Amino acid sequence: MAAEGKDSCYEGEKVHSLRFYLEHSGEHRAVLECVSSLLPERFRRMGEGKSSFDVLGVGSGGGEVDIQMLTLLQSVLPDVPITTDIVEGSSELVSNFKALVAKTTSIQKIPFAWHTMSSEDYEKQVKAKGDVKKFDFIHMIQMIDYVKSLLESIKFFHSLLKNNGRLMIIIEAAQGGWDTLWKTYCKDLCVGAITENRSSSEIIACLESLGLKYEEHSIPNFFDISECYTPGSLKGERLISVITETEKFAESFTPEIRAGMLDLLRKKCSTEKDGKLMFNSSLSCILVHA
């Protein structure tokens, strides 16, 4: 779980924890493999006959995935001008994103509009102005856990799509490790920025209730959590703290709850491979049609 946070929760130590997680989980690599496979042909079809191509990133974090997608988009539509709007609640992550843009020469010609605010505040701002910019491609990667109303958020961002556009939502896969842990211990874990556990099953149920056409694609991903079971391991403590969205796992729950979570992680959320305990952090990529 990453990217945008309610009330800009990804600042300071939270940003360090996010970087630590991304370094150890391989999540960005898995997402990039997925989009590199899925998006080229879809970008080509979306861009047919268009004089410009407008992108909106919602909860884009530090921009690592956005930069790769924009580079991919440029390679597919080299003669079509591209614009990008970014909605991100963390000022620290927006600064990181801007620094990444500054040193990525291939996208220097793309104009960026920065909206340092939550997705809900962006929605309020757009509705208040009444001058609504529409987009060909909108992506919400690992951020929809944090919105207050799933239904209203999807309805709003879907309404911003141009003809033949796509809304891409990437979220934890149903019945994966994240989903199993957070649904089992919902009352203990859903007490901070995340108040309701959501996986691909909740997104799909919402899309179907709205009568929207979509396609779902799996993003397999596993990472080693063996050190979470090694007493005194700082890496293990940081990993389990990130997985449970706590500052310090060892101080956040009763001994019984900690033991139960660790047992569930081992038996229901992970598999053993080559002597390592591999946490199932698989994701789902859902492409919603305009």
Contacts in CASP RR format, 6 or more apart in sequence:
PFRMAT RR
TARGET T0000
AUTHOR 0000-0000-0000
METHOD contacts of the structure
MODEL  1
MAAEGKDSCYEGEKVHSLRFYLEHSGEHRAVLECVSSLLPERFRRMGEGK
SSFDVLGVGSGGGEVDIQMLTLLQSVLPDVPITTDIVEGSSELVSNFKAL
VAKTTSIQKIPFAWHTMSSEDYEKQVKAKGDVKKFDFIHMIQMIDYVKSL
LESIKFFHSLLKNNGRLMIIIEAAQGGWDTLWKTYCKDLCVGAITENRSS
SEIIACLESLGLKYEEHSIPNFFDISECYTPGSLKGERLISVITETEKFA
ESFTPEIRAGMLDLLRKKCSTEKDGKLMFNSSLSCILVHA
1 142 0 8 1.000
1 145 0 8 1.000
1 172 0 8 1.000
1 178 0 8 1.000
1 194 0 8 1.000
1 245 0 8 1.000
2 18 0 8 1.000
2 21 0 8 1.000
2 22 0 8 1.000
2 27 0 8 1.000
2 61 0 8 1.000
2 142 0 8 1.000
2 143 0 8 1.000
3 10 0 8 1.000
3 59 0 8 1.000
3 60 0 8 1.000
3 61 0 8 1.000
3 88 0 8 1.000
3 141 0 8 1.000
3 142 0 8 1.000
3 143 0 8 1.000
3 146 0 8 1.000
4 10 0 8 1.000
4 58 0 8 1.000
4 59 0 8 1.000
4 60 0 8 1.000
4 61 0 8 1.000
4 87 0 8 1.000
4 88 0 8 1.000
4 89 0 8 1.000
4 90 0 8 1.000
4 118 0 8 1.000
4 119 0 8 1.000
4 143 0 8 1.000
4 146 0 8 1.000
5 59 0 8 1.000
5 89 0 8 1.000
5 90 0 8 1.000
5 118 0 8 1.000
5 143 0 8 1.000
5 146 0 8 1.000
5 193 0 8 1.000
6 118 0 8 1.000
6 146 0 8 1.000
6 148 0 8 1.000
6 193 0 8 1.000
7 118 0 8 1.000
7 193 0 8 1.000
8 89 0 8 1.000
8 90 0 8 1.000
8 91 0 8 1.000
8 118 0 8 1.000
9 90 0 8 1.000
9 146 0 8 1.000
9 193 0 8 1.000
10 18 0 8 1.000
10 61 0 8 1.000
10 89 0 8 1.000
10 90 0 8 1.000
10 92 0 8 1.000
10 93 0 8 1.000
11 90 0 8 1.000
11 91 0 8 1.000
11 92 0 8 1.000
12 92 0 8 1.000
13 247 0 8 1.000
15 90 0 8 1.000
15 92 0 8 1.000
15 93 0 8 1.000
15 96 0 8 1.000
17 238 0 8 1.000
17 241 0 8 1.000
17 242 0 8 1.000
20 238 0 8 1.000
20 242 0 8 1.000
21 27 0 8 1.000
21 239 0 8 1.000
21 242 0 8 1.000
22 28 0 8 1.000
22 64 0 8 1.000
24 223 0 8 1.000
24 224 0 8 1.000
24 235 0 8 1.000
24 239 0 8 1.000
25 221 0 8 1.000
25 223 0 8 1.000
25 281 0 8 1.000
26 221 0 8 1.000
26 223 0 8 1.000
27 142 0 8 1.000
27 221 0 8 1.000
27 281 0 8 1.000
27 283 0 8 1.000
28 64 0 8 1.000
28 65 0 8 1.000
30 219 0 8 1.000
30 220 0 8 1.000
30 221 0 8 1.000
30 283 0 8 1.000
31 65 0 8 1.000
31 141 0 8 1.000
31 170 0 8 1.000
31 219 0 8 1.000
31 283 0 8 1.000
31 285 0 8 1.000
32 65 0 8 1.000
32 68 0 8 1.000
33 219 0 8 1.000
34 170 0 8 1.000
34 217 0 8 1.000
34 219 0 8 1.000
34 283 0 8 1.000
34 285 0 8 1.000
35 65 0 8 1.000
35 68 0 8 1.000
35 69 0 8 1.000
35 72 0 8 1.000
35 168 0 8 1.000
35 285 0 8 1.000
36 68 0 8 1.000
36 72 0 8 1.000
38 217 0 8 1.000
38 285 0 8 1.000
38 287 0 8 1.000
39 69 0 8 1.000
39 72 0 8 1.000
39 73 0 8 1.000
39 76 0 8 1.000
40 72 0 8 1.000
40 75 0 8 1.000
40 76 0 8 1.000
42 166 0 8 1.000
42 287 0 8 1.000
43 53 0 8 1.000
43 72 0 8 1.000
43 73 0 8 1.000
43 76 0 8 1.000
43 77 0 8 1.000
43 137 0 8 1.000
44 76 0 8 1.000
44 77 0 8 1.000
45 164 0 8 1.000
46 53 0 8 1.000
46 136 0 8 1.000
46 137 0 8 1.000
46 164 0 8 1.000
46 165 0 8 1.000
46 166 0 8 1.000
47 53 0 8 1.000
47 77 0 8 1.000
47 80 0 8 1.000
47 136 0 8 1.000
47 164 0 8 1.000
48 164 0 8 1.000
50 80 0 8 1.000
50 136 0 8 1.000
51 80 0 8 1.000
51 81 0 8 1.000
52 80 0 8 1.000
52 81 0 8 1.000
52 82 0 8 1.000
52 83 0 8 1.000
53 73 0 8 1.000
53 77 0 8 1.000
53 80 0 8 1.000
53 81 0 8 1.000
53 82 0 8 1.000
53 83 0 8 1.000
53 136 0 8 1.000
53 137 0 8 1.000
54 82 0 8 1.000
54 83 0 8 1.000
54 84 0 8 1.000
54 85 0 8 1.000
54 133 0 8 1.000
54 134 0 8 1.000
54 135 0 8 1.000
54 136 0 8 1.000
54 137 0 8 1.000
54 162 0 8 1.000
55 69 0 8 1.000
55 70 0 8 1.000
55 73 0 8 1.000
55 82 0 8 1.000
55 83 0 8 1.000
55 84 0 8 1.000
55 85 0 8 1.000
55 135 0 8 1.000
55 136 0 8 1.000
55 137 0 8 1.000
55 138 0 8 1.000
55 139 0 8 1.000
56 84 0 8 1.000
56 85 0 8 1.000
56 86 0 8 1.000
56 87 0 8 1.000
56 135 0 8 1.000
56 137 0 8 1.000
56 138 0 8 1.000
56 139 0 8 1.000
56 157 0 8 1.000
56 160 0 8 1.000
57 66 0 8 1.000
57 84 0 8 1.000
57 85 0 8 1.000
57 86 0 8 1.000
57 87 0 8 1.000
57 138 0 8 1.000
57 139 0 8 1.000
57 140 0 8 1.000
58 87 0 8 1.000
58 119 0 8 1.000
58 122 0 8 1.000
58 138 0 8 1.000
58 139 0 8 1.000
58 140 0 8 1.000
58 143 0 8 1.000
58 157 0 8 1.000
59 86 0 8 1.000
59 87 0 8 1.000
59 88 0 8 1.000
59 89 0 8 1.000
59 119 0 8 1.000
59 140 0 8 1.000
59 141 0 8 1.000
59 143 0 8 1.000
60 66 0 8 1.000
60 86 0 8 1.000
60 87 0 8 1.000
60 88 0 8 1.000
60 93 0 8 1.000
60 97 0 8 1.000
60 139 0 8 1.000
60 141 0 8 1.000
61 88 0 8 1.000
61 90 0 8 1.000
61 93 0 8 1.000
61 94 0 8 1.000
61 96 0 8 1.000
61 97 0 8 1.000
62 88 0 8 1.000
62 93 0 8 1.000
62 94 0 8 1.000
62 96 0 8 1.000
62 97 0 8 1.000
62 100 0 8 1.000
63 86 0 8 1.000
63 93 0 8 1.000
63 96 0 8 1.000
63 97 0 8 1.000
63 100 0 8 1.000
64 100 0 8 1.000
65 141 0 8 1.000
66 84 0 8 1.000
66 86 0 8 1.000
66 97 0 8 1.000
66 139 0 8 1.000
67 100 0 8 1.000
67 101 0 8 1.000
67 104 0 8 1.000
67 107 0 8 1.000
69 139 0 8 1.000
70 82 0 8 1.000
70 84 0 8 1.000
70 107 0 8 1.000
70 110 0 8 1.000
71 104 0 8 1.000
71 106 0 8 1.000
71 107 0 8 1.000
73 82 0 8 1.000
73 137 0 8 1.000
74 82 0 8 1.000
74 106 0 8 1.000
74 107 0 8 1.000
74 110 0 8 1.000
82 110 0 8 1.000
83 110 0 8 1.000
83 111 0 8 1.000
83 113 0 8 1.000
84 110 0 8 1.000
84 111 0 8 1.000
84 112 0 8 1.000
84 113 0 8 1.000
85 112 0 8 1.000
85 113 0 8 1.000
85 115 0 8 1.000
85 133 0 8 1.000
85 135 0 8 1.000
86 94 0 8 1.000
86 97 0 8 1.000
86 112 0 8 1.000
86 113 0 8 1.000
86 114 0 8 1.000
86 115 0 8 1.000
87 115 0 8 1.000
87 117 0 8 1.000
87 118 0 8 1.000
87 119 0 8 1.000
87 122 0 8 1.000
88 94 0 8 1.000
88 97 0 8 1.000
88 114 0 8 1.000
88 115 0 8 1.000
88 116 0 8 1.000
89 116 0 8 1.000
89 117 0 8 1.000
89 118 0 8 1.000
90 116 0 8 1.000
91 116 0 8 1.000
94 114 0 8 1.000
94 116 0 8 1.000
98 112 0 8 1.000
98 114 0 8 1.000
101 107 0 8 1.000
101 112 0 8 1.000
115 122 0 8 1.000
115 125 0 8 1.000
117 125 0 8 1.000
118 146 0 8 1.000
119 140 0 8 1.000
119 143 0 8 1.000
119 146 0 8 1.000
119 147 0 8 1.000
119 153 0 8 1.000
119 157 0 8 1.000
120 147 0 8 1.000
120 148 0 8 1.000
120 153 0 8 1.000
123 153 0 8 1.000
123 156 0 8 1.000
126 132 0 8 1.000
126 133 0 8 1.000
126 160 0 8 1.000
132 160 0 8 1.000
133 160 0 8 1.000
134 160 0 8 1.000
134 161 0 8 1.000
134 162 0 8 1.000
135 160 0 8 1.000
135 161 0 8 1.000
135 162 0 8 1.000
135 165 0 8 1.000
136 161 0 8 1.000
136 162 0 8 1.000
136 164 0 8 1.000
136 165 0 8 1.000
136 166 0 8 1.000
137 165 0 8 1.000
137 166 0 8 1.000
137 168 0 8 1.000
138 157 0 8 1.000
138 160 0 8 1.000
138 161 0 8 1.000
138 166 0 8 1.000
138 167 0 8 1.000
138 168 0 8 1.000
139 167 0 8 1.000
139 168 0 8 1.000
139 169 0 8 1.000
139 170 0 8 1.000
140 157 0 8 1.000
140 167 0 8 1.000
140 168 0 8 1.000
140 169 0 8 1.000
140 170 0 8 1.000
141 168 0 8 1.000
141 169 0 8 1.000
141 170 0 8 1.000
142 170 0 8 1.000
142 171 0 8 1.000
142 283 0 8 1.000
144 150 0 8 1.000
144 153 0 8 1.000
144 154 0 8 1.000
144 169 0 8 1.000
144 171 0 8 1.000
144 198 0 8 1.000
144 203 0 8 1.000
145 171 0 8 1.000
145 194 0 8 1.000
145 196 0 8 1.000
145 197 0 8 1.000
145 198 0 8 1.000
146 193 0 8 1.000
146 194 0 8 1.000
147 153 0 8 1.000
150 196 0 8 1.000
150 198 0 8 1.000
150 202 0 8 1.000
150 203 0 8 1.000
150 206 0 8 1.000
151 206 0 8 1.000
151 209 0 8 1.000
151 210 0 8 1.000
154 167 0 8 1.000
154 169 0 8 1.000
154 203 0 8 1.000
154 206 0 8 1.000
154 207 0 8 1.000
154 210 0 8 1.000
154 212 0 8 1.000
154 288 0 8 1.000
155 210 0 8 1.000
157 167 0 8 1.000
158 167 0 8 1.000
158 210 0 8 1.000
158 212 0 8 1.000
158 288 0 8 1.000
158 290 0 8 1.000
161 167 0 8 1.000
161 290 0 8 1.000
162 290 0 8 1.000
163 290 0 8 1.000
164 290 0 8 1.000
165 289 0 8 1.000
165 290 0 8 1.000
166 287 0 8 1.000
166 288 0 8 1.000
166 289 0 8 1.000
166 290 0 8 1.000
167 287 0 8 1.000
167 288 0 8 1.000
167 290 0 8 1.000
168 285 0 8 1.000
168 286 0 8 1.000
168 287 0 8 1.000
168 288 0 8 1.000
169 203 0 8 1.000
169 285 0 8 1.000
169 286 0 8 1.000
169 288 0 8 1.000
170 219 0 8 1.000
170 283 0 8 1.000
170 284 0 8 1.000
170 285 0 8 1.000
170 286 0 8 1.000
171 198 0 8 1.000
171 199 0 8 1.000
171 200 0 8 1.000
171 203 0 8 1.000
171 283 0 8 1.000
171 284 0 8 1.000
171 286 0 8 1.000
172 178 0 8 1.000
172 179 0 8 1.000
172 198 0 8 1.000
172 199 0 8 1.000
172 200 0 8 1.000
172 281 0 8 1.000
172 282 0 8 1.000
172 283 0 8 1.000
172 284 0 8 1.000
173 179 0 8 1.000
173 199 0 8 1.000
173 200 0 8 1.000
173 218 0 8 1.000
173 219 0 8 1.000
173 282 0 8 1.000
173 283 0 8 1.000
173 284 0 8 1.000
174 199 0 8 1.000
174 200 0 8 1.000
174 201 0 8 1.000
174 284 0 8 1.000
175 199 0 8 1.000
175 201 0 8 1.000
176 199 0 8 1.000
176 269 0 8 1.000
176 280 0 8 1.000
176 281 0 8 1.000
176 282 0 8 1.000
177 265 0 8 1.000
177 268 0 8 1.000
177 269 0 8 1.000
177 270 0 8 1.000
177 279 0 8 1.000
177 280 0 8 1.000
177 281 0 8 1.000
177 282 0 8 1.000
178 199 0 8 1.000
178 243 0 8 1.000
178 269 0 8 1.000
178 281 0 8 1.000
179 197 0 8 1.000
179 199 0 8 1.000
179 201 0 8 1.000
180 264 0 8 1.000
180 268 0 8 1.000
180 269 0 8 1.000
181 189 0 8 1.000
181 243 0 8 1.000
181 244 0 8 1.000
181 261 0 8 1.000
181 264 0 8 1.000
181 265 0 8 1.000
181 269 0 8 1.000
182 189 0 8 1.000
182 190 0 8 1.000
182 194 0 8 1.000
182 197 0 8 1.000
183 197 0 8 1.000
184 264 0 8 1.000
184 268 0 8 1.000
185 257 0 8 1.000
185 261 0 8 1.000
185 264 0 8 1.000
186 197 0 8 1.000
188 253 0 8 1.000
188 257 0 8 1.000
189 197 0 8 1.000
189 244 0 8 1.000
189 245 0 8 1.000
190 196 0 8 1.000
190 197 0 8 1.000
192 245 0 8 1.000
193 245 0 8 1.000
194 245 0 8 1.000
199 284 0 8 1.000
200 216 0 8 1.000
200 284 0 8 1.000
200 286 0 8 1.000
203 284 0 8 1.000
203 286 0 8 1.000
204 214 0 8 1.000
204 216 0 8 1.000
204 286 0 8 1.000
207 214 0 8 1.000
207 286 0 8 1.000
207 288 0 8 1.000
212 288 0 8 1.000
212 289 0 8 1.000
213 288 0 8 1.000
213 289 0 8 1.000
214 286 0 8 1.000
214 287 0 8 1.000
214 288 0 8 1.000
214 289 0 8 1.000
215 286 0 8 1.000
215 287 0 8 1.000
215 289 0 8 1.000
216 284 0 8 1.000
216 285 0 8 1.000
216 286 0 8 1.000
216 287 0 8 1.000
217 284 0 8 1.000
217 285 0 8 1.000
217 286 0 8 1.000
217 287 0 8 1.000
218 282 0 8 1.000
218 283 0 8 1.000
218 284 0 8 1.000
218 285 0 8 1.000
219 282 0 8 1.000
219 283 0 8 1.000
219 284 0 8 1.000
219 285 0 8 1.000
220 282 0 8 1.000
221 280 0 8 1.000
221 281 0 8 1.000
221 282 0 8 1.000
221 283 0 8 1.000
222 270 0 8 1.000
222 271 0 8 1.000
222 273 0 8 1.000
222 278 0 8 1.000
222 279 0 8 1.000
222 280 0 8 1.000
222 281 0 8 1.000
222 282 0 8 1.000
223 278 0 8 1.000
223 279 0 8 1.000
223 281 0 8 1.000
224 276 0 8 1.000
224 277 0 8 1.000
224 278 0 8 1.000
224 279 0 8 1.000
225 236 0 8 1.000
225 239 0 8 1.000
225 240 0 8 1.000
225 243 0 8 1.000
225 265 0 8 1.000
225 270 0 8 1.000
225 277 0 8 1.000
225 278 0 8 1.000
225 279 0 8 1.000
226 275 0 8 1.000
226 276 0 8 1.000
226 277 0 8 1.000
227 233 0 8 1.000
227 235 0 8 1.000
227 236 0 8 1.000
227 239 0 8 1.000
228 236 0 8 1.000
228 237 0 8 1.000
228 239 0 8 1.000
228 240 0 8 1.000
228 243 0 8 1.000
228 262 0 8 1.000
228 265 0 8 1.000
228 277 0 8 1.000
229 262 0 8 1.000
229 266 0 8 1.000
229 277 0 8 1.000
230 236 0 8 1.000
237 248 0 8 1.000
237 249 0 8 1.000
237 250 0 8 1.000
240 249 0 8 1.000
240 262 0 8 1.000
240 265 0 8 1.000
241 247 0 8 1.000
241 248 0 8 1.000
241 249 0 8 1.000
241 252 0 8 1.000
243 265 0 8 1.000
243 279 0 8 1.000
244 252 0 8 1.000
244 253 0 8 1.000
244 261 0 8 1.000
246 252 0 8 1.000
246 253 0 8 1.000
249 258 0 8 1.000
250 258 0 8 1.000
253 261 0 8 1.000
265 279 0 8 1.000
266 277 0 8 1.000
269 279 0 8 1.000
269 280 0 8 1.000
270 277 0 8 1.000
270 278 0 8 1.000
270 279 0 8 1.000
270 280 0 8 1.000
271 277 0 8 1.000
271 278 0 8 1.000
271 280 0 8 1.000
272 278 0 8 1.000
END
